[in-house]
Amino acid sequence: MTISFDGPPIEIDTRPAVLDQFTVDETGQAGQRPSGVAYPADADEVAALVHWAQATRTPLISRGAGTSLEGHLLAQGNELIVDLSQANSILDISPVDFTATVQPGVTRTQLNAATAEFGLQFTVDPGADASLGGMAATNASGTTTVRYGGMHANVLALQAVLPDATVVRLGRAVRKSSSGYDLKDLLIGSAGTLGIITELTVRLHPIPEWIRSLRISFPTVSAAVDAALDMIGAALPVSRLELVDAPGMIALNEFRGAGYAESPALFIDIESSSEPAGVAEEQEIRRIVQAHKAIDISAARTHTERHALWEDRHNLYFALKARHPGSQFMVTDTAVPYAQLATAVDTATRTGEELGLDVSVAGHIGDGNVHTIVPYTDLNHAAVQEFSARLVHHALAVGGTATGEHGIGLAKKKYLREEHGAAVDLMIAIKRTLDPLGLFNPGKVLDA
C-alpha cells in the first residue's frame, strides 16, 4: 500500500506476518495487531505520514529499536506503526562542541563506534542497544546515570513532528539557555504522545584515561546499600553503581558459570583522569566497603575483564529467563529517596515472599532506582499484578515515584494521579492542546 499526502509517497506494509512482529514487547506483554507499519527516512516523510493520519483519523505509534518495557509500543486497535529504524544516519559529530547530531534510529552502540576515534562517548546506557529517539521519548537512563545523568541531561536540542504535522526545532546546541519555555524537555519522556522525534543533538563526554571495575559481595542488602551511599557521600567518581541481590547472583552463576559469592553484590565503575588518582580512589572504596563487612572484592582491570563483568550485569534478565524456562516476566521499576533504598529493596523481597513469587531485585542504586524481575505464569499472574501495585504504593508513600526510567506506558497509568495529583489535569490539557484528535500513541501515559 502506498500513500501520498502533501509530501513524498510512503509505503505501508500491511502483511500479517510482518505486523505480528509488532504485537509483543520485550517482556512478552501482548497487544493487538496494528493496521500497518511505515518506515520513514526523515522528518519530511514523517510529516507526510502525520498529514495522512490527520486526514484519515489514523492513530500513530512511533517506534525505535523496540526495547521499552511498559507497553508503550503496543497497539490497541487500528494504529499505524511509524518505525524509525531506517532513519539512522549520524548527521554530525563536533569534537570541539562535544556534541553529535543524529536521526532517531541511530543506536547508542552505533554512535559510540563513530565517536570513539575522537576520544568521546555518548554515556546514557539503559542496557539494551536502544535507539536514541526511543531513549529520548522515554527519558531513558541506566547504569551511568549516577555520574552523567539520563536523557534530559544529555539531549541539548531536538527536531520533532507535532500532531498537526508542524516540524519544530526545540532547544539549542549550547550548555545553557534561559530563552522561553523549555519545550524540548516536555517532549523528552512523553512516549510519543506529544510529538515524533526526528533528530537529536546530544552531549558527548571524554572517554576517561583510567577506568576500574569492581564487583563486591556483602552479607546483606542493607550493608551493600549503606556502602553505596557512603561512596556517594564521599564524592567518589563512580560512574556506575549497581546492585544485584542474592537470587540474581545465583542465577548469574548458573547462566555463566561465574563462581560469584551467592550474596548481594555491588557492580561499580570508577573513572579518573589519571592512574594515581584512580588508584587512590579505588583504595578509598575498598576502605568503605570493608567497613560494611564486604565478603569478597574482585577487580577488573583490562577492557576484556571489564566487559565480562558488565556483560554479567546486563545479562541478569537473560540469566533469570534461563532459570525459569516457559515463564513470562514482569520487569518493573520504582525510584525512592536514598534514605528509603534499603527499605524499598526489603519491601520487594518480603512482598514477593508473601505472594509466593520468585523475585529478583536489582537496581541503579546510585540514583535510587530499584528494579524487580518476576517470572510468572497464567496461574499466578494476579499475584504479580498485586506485587507491582504494592511496590508502587510503597514508593509513593515514602516520597518516591512509580517509575524511575521505564515510564508509565500502559501498565502504570492508574498510579499517575496518586503521584501527581492535580498536575495530571495540566498534563491532560497539554495533550489535548497539542493532539486534539488523540492520534499520537493513544491510551499511553494518559487517558486523554
C-alpha positions in Angstrom: 0.0 0.0 0.0 1.3 3.4 -1.0 0.1 6.7 0.4 0.8 10.2 -0.8 -0.4 13.3 1.0 1.3 16.7 0.9 4.7 15.1 0.7 6.7 12.1 -0.7 4.9 8.8 -1.3 5.2 6.4 1.6 5.0 2.6 1.5 2.9 1.0 4.2 3.4 -2.7 4.9 0.2 -4.5 5.8 1.3 -8.1 5.6 0.0 -10.0 8.6 3.3 -11.9 9.1 5.2 -8.5 9.4 2.6 -6.9 11.6 2.6 -9.8 14.0 6.2 -8.9 14.9 4.8 -5.7 16.5 2.3 -7.3 18.8 4.6 -8.2 21.7 7.1 -6.1 23.7 10.4 -7.0 25.3 8.7 -8.6 28.3 6.2 -10.7 26.4 3.3 -8.3 27.1 0.9 -8.6 24.1 -1.2 -6.1 22.2 -3.3 -6.1 19.1 -2.1 -6.4 15.5 -1.5 -2.8 14.1 -3.1 -1.8 10.9 0.2 -1.3 9.1 3.9 -0.2 9.5 5.7 2.5 7.7 9.5 3.2 7.6 10.0 6.9 7.1 13.6 8.0 6.4 13.4 11.6 7.6 11.3 14.4 9.0 9.6 15.2 5.7 8.3 11.6 5.4 7.2 11.6 9.0 5.3 14.9 8.4 3.7 13.3 5.3 2.5 10.4 7.4 1.1 12.7 10.0 -0.8 14.7 7.4 -2.3 11.5 6.1 -3.1 10.3 9.6 -4.9 13.6 10.3 -7.0 13.2 7.1 -7.9 9.6 7.7 -8.1 9.8 11.5 -5.5 7.0 11.8 -3.7 6.8 15.2 0.1 6.5 15.1 2.7 4.8 17.3 6.3 5.8 16.8 8.9 3.2 17.4 12.6 2.9 17.5 14.5 -0.3 18.5 11.5 -1.7 20.4 13.2 -2.2 23.7 10.8 -0.4 26.0 9.2 -2.3 28.8 5.8 -0.8 29.9 3.7 -1.4 26.8 4.5 2.0 25.2 4.7 0.3 21.7 1.7 -2.0 21.8 -1.2 -1.3 19.5 -4.7 -1.5 21.0 -6.7 -1.3 17.8 -6.1 0.2 14.3 -2.9 2.1 15.0 -0.2 2.5 12.3 3.4 1.9 13.5 5.9 4.6 12.5 9.1 2.6 12.6 12.0 5.0 12.7 14.8 2.3 12.5 15.6 3.4 8.9 16.1 7.0 9.9 19.6 6.0 11.2 22.1 8.5 10.0 24.7 10.2 12.1 24.4 13.8 10.7 27.3 15.5 12.6 30.0 14.9 15.2 31.6 18.0 16.7 34.5 17.1 18.9 35.1 20.8 19.7 31.5 21.2 20.9 31.3 17.7 22.5 28.1 17.1 20.5 26.6 14.7 18.0 23.5 15.3 15.8 21.7 12.1 14.8 18.5 10.8 13.4 16.2 8.9 15.8 17.0 5.4 14.6 20.7 5.7 15.5 21.6 3.3 18.4 23.9 4.2 21.2 26.3 1.4 20.1 26.4 2.9 16.6 27.0 6.4 17.9 29.8 5.3 20.2 31.5 3.4 17.5 31.7 6.6 15.5 32.7 8.9 18.3 35.5 6.6 19.7 38.0 7.9 17.2 37.7 11.4 18.8 38.1 10.0 22.3 34.4 10.8 23.0 31.4 8.7 24.1 27.6 9.0 24.5 27.2 7.9 28.1 23.5 7.1 28.6 23.4 3.3 28.9 20.0 1.6 29.5 21.5 -1.8 28.9 19.7 -2.6 25.7 21.1 -1.2 22.4 18.2 1.2 22.2 17.7 3.9 19.6 18.4 7.5 20.7 15.0 8.6 19.5 13.3 6.0 21.7 15.6 6.8 24.6 14.6 10.4 24.4 10.9 9.6 24.0 11.0 7.5 27.3 13.6 9.7 29.1 15.8 6.7 29.3 18.6 6.4 31.8 20.6 3.4 33.2 23.8 2.3 34.7 25.7 5.5 34.1 23.1 8.0 35.4 24.8 8.3 38.8 27.6 10.3 37.0 26.3 11.5 33.7 22.5 11.8 34.1 19.8 10.5 31.8 18.4 11.7 28.5 17.0 15.0 29.9 20.6 15.9 30.9 22.1 14.7 27.6 19.8 16.0 24.9 20.6 19.6 24.0 18.2 20.0 21.1 15.8 18.1 19.0 13.5 18.2 16.0 10.0 16.8 16.1 6.9 16.5 14.1 3.8 17.6 16.1 0.3 16.1 15.8 -0.7 18.8 13.3 2.4 17.9 11.1 4.3 21.0 12.0 8.1 20.4 12.1 9.6 22.2 15.1 13.2 22.5 16.5 13.4 22.7 20.2 16.5 23.7 22.2 19.9 24.8 21.0 23.3 23.0 21.0 24.5 25.1 23.9 25.1 24.2 27.5 22.5 26.6 28.9 19.7 28.8 27.8 17.1 30.9 29.5 15.1 31.7 26.3 11.4 30.9 26.5 9.7 27.8 27.8 11.7 24.6 27.8 9.6 22.7 25.3 12.4 20.3 24.5 12.1 18.7 27.9 8.3 18.5 27.5 8.8 16.1 24.6 11.5 14.1 26.3 9.7 11.4 28.3 6.4 11.9 26.6 6.5 8.5 25.0 5.5 9.7 21.6 2.2 11.1 22.8 3.0 14.8 22.0 5.4 14.6 19.1 7.5 12.2 17.0 11.2 13.0 17.4 13.1 13.1 14.1 16.5 14.5 15.0 18.6 14.9 18.2 21.7 16.8 19.2 23.2 15.0 22.2 26.1 15.7 24.6 29.3 13.7 24.3 31.8 13.1 27.1 35.5 12.4 27.0 36.4 8.7 27.4 38.3 8.7 30.8 42.0 7.9 30.9 41.6 5.4 33.7 38.7 3.0 34.5 38.5 0.3 37.1 35.5 -2.1 37.6 34.7 -3.8 40.9 32.3 -6.5 41.9 31.9 -6.5 45.7 29.8 -9.0 47.7 28.1 -8.2 51.0 26.3 -10.2 53.7 23.1 -8.3 53.4 21.3 -5.9 51.0 21.4 -3.2 53.7 25.2 -3.4 54.0 25.5 -3.0 50.2 23.1 0.0 50.2 24.9 1.6 53.1 28.3 1.2 51.4 26.9 2.7 48.2 25.6 5.7 50.0 28.9 6.2 51.7 30.6 6.2 48.3 28.3 8.9 47.1 28.7 10.9 50.2 32.5 10.8 49.8 32.1 12.3 46.3 34.0 9.4 44.7 34.0 9.4 40.9 31.8 6.3 40.4 30.2 6.2 37.0 28.2 3.0 37.6 26.9 1.8 41.0 24.7 -1.2 40.6 23.0 -3.7 43.0 22.2 -7.3 42.3 20.5 -9.3 45.1 21.4 -12.9 46.1 18.8 -14.6 43.8 20.2 -12.6 40.9 23.8 -13.6 41.7 22.7 -17.3 41.9 21.1 -17.0 38.5 24.2 -15.5 37.0 26.3 -18.3 38.4 24.0 -20.9 36.8 23.9 -18.9 33.5 27.5 -18.0 33.1 29.4 -20.4 35.5 30.7 -17.3 37.1 31.5 -18.6 40.6 30.4 -15.5 42.3 29.5 -15.4 46.0 25.8 -16.1 46.2 25.0 -12.9 48.2 24.1 -9.3 47.4 26.7 -7.5 45.3 27.6 -4.1 44.0 28.9 -3.7 40.5 31.0 -0.5 40.3 32.9 1.6 37.7 35.4 4.2 38.9 36.7 6.7 36.4 39.6 9.1 36.8 41.8 11.4 34.7 45.0 9.7 35.9 46.1 6.3 37.2 47.5 7.6 40.5 44.2 9.5 41.3 42.2 6.5 40.3 44.2 4.0 42.4 43.8 6.3 45.4 40.0 6.5 44.8 39.8 2.7 44.5 41.6 2.3 47.8 39.0 4.6 49.4 36.2 2.5 48.0 37.9 -0.6 49.4 38.1 1.0 52.8 34.4 1.9 52.7 33.2 -1.5 51.7 35.4 -3.3 54.2 33.8 -1.1 56.9 30.5 -2.5 55.8 31.7 -6.1 56.1 32.3 -6.8 52.4 33.0 -10.5 52.0 34.5 -10.6 48.5 36.1 -7.9 46.3 37.0 -8.6 42.6 38.7 -6.0 40.4 38.5 -6.0 36.6 41.5 -4.0 35.1 41.6 -4.7 31.4 39.0 -3.9 28.8 38.2 -7.6 28.4 37.8 -8.1 32.1 35.6 -5.1 32.5 33.5 -6.1 29.5 32.9 -9.5 31.0 31.9 -8.1 34.4 29.4 -5.7 32.9 28.1 -8.3 30.5 27.1 -10.3 33.5 25.2 -7.4 35.0 23.4 -6.7 31.7 22.7 -10.4 31.3 20.8 -10.7 34.6 17.4 -10.7 32.8 18.5 -13.5 30.5 20.0 -15.5 33.4 16.7 -15.3 35.2 14.8 -16.3 32.0 17.1 -19.4 31.6 16.4 -20.3 35.3 12.6 -20.1 34.7 12.0 -21.7 31.3 8.5 -21.3 29.9 7.7 -18.3 32.2 6.7 -14.8 31.3 8.4 -12.0 33.1 7.3 -8.7 34.7 10.2 -6.2 34.7 9.3 -3.1 36.6 10.9 -0.2 38.4 10.3 2.4 41.0 12.6 5.1 42.4 12.9 6.3 46.0 14.9 8.8 48.1 18.3 7.5 49.2 17.2 7.1 52.8 14.5 4.6 51.7 16.6 2.4 49.4 17.2 -0.5 51.8 13.6 -0.4 52.8 12.4 -0.5 49.2 14.6 -3.5 48.4 13.4 -5.2 51.6 9.8 -4.5 50.7 10.2 -6.0 47.3 11.8 -9.2 48.7 9.3 -9.5 51.5 6.2 -8.8 49.3 7.4 -11.4 46.8 7.7 -14.0 49.6 4.2 -13.1 50.9 2.7 -13.6 47.5 4.7 -16.8 46.7 6.7 -15.2 43.9 10.4 -15.7 42.9 11.6 -12.1 42.9 15.0 -10.8 42.0 15.8 -7.2 42.9 18.5 -5.2 41.1 18.9 -1.6 40.5 20.8 1.6 39.7 21.4 2.0 43.4 23.5 5.2 42.8 20.4 7.1 41.7 17.8 5.4 43.9 16.2 3.3 41.1 15.0 -0.1 42.2 14.2 -2.8 39.6 12.4 -6.1 40.1 12.2 -9.1 37.8 9.5 -11.6 38.4 8.7 -14.8 36.5 5.1 -15.8 36.3 2.6 -18.0 34.5 -1.1 -17.6 33.9 -1.7 -19.3 37.3 -0.1 -16.5 39.3 -0.5 -13.5 37.1 -2.8 -11.9 39.6 -0.2 -12.2 42.3 2.3 -10.4 40.0 -0.1 -7.5 39.5 -0.6 -7.3 43.2 3.1 -7.3 43.7 3.6 -4.4 41.3 0.8 -2.4 42.9 2.3 -2.8 46.4 5.7 -1.7 45.3 4.3 1.4 43.6 2.2 2.3 46.6 5.2 1.9 48.9 7.4 4.0 46.7 4.8 6.8 46.6 4.3 6.6 50.3 8.0 7.3 51.0 8.3 10.2 48.6 9.4 8.2 45.5 8.0 7.7 42.0 6.0 4.9 40.3 8.8 4.6 37.7 12.4 5.9 37.6 13.1 5.2 34.0 10.8 2.6 32.3 7.9 5.1 32.0 4.2 5.0 32.6 3.2 3.3 29.3 0.1 1.2 29.7 0.8 -0.6 32.9 1.2 2.4 35.3 -1.4 4.9 34.1 -3.6 4.1 37.1 -1.0 5.5 39.5 -0.4 8.8 37.8 -2.9 10.8 39.8 -1.8 9.2 43.1 1.7 10.5 42.4 0.9 13.9 40.7 -2.5 14.9 42.0 -4.0 17.9 40.2 -0.9 18.2 37.9 -2.5 15.4 35.9 -5.2 17.8 34.8 -2.4 20.0 33.4 -0.9 17.1 31.6 -4.3 16.3 30.0 -4.7 19.9 29.0 -1.3 19.9 27.3 -2.1 16.6 25.5 -5.5 17.9 24.2 -4.0 21.2 23.1 -1.2 19.6 21.0 -3.1 16.4 20.0 -6.8 17.3 19.9 -7.7 14.2 17.9 -5.7 11.9 20.2 -3.8 10.3 17.3 -0.3 10.1 18.8 0.2 6.9 20.8 -3.4 6.9 22.1 -4.0 5.4 25.5 -0.4 5.6 26.7 0.6 7.7 29.7 -2.8 9.4 29.9 -6.4 8.6 29.0 -7.0 11.9 27.2 
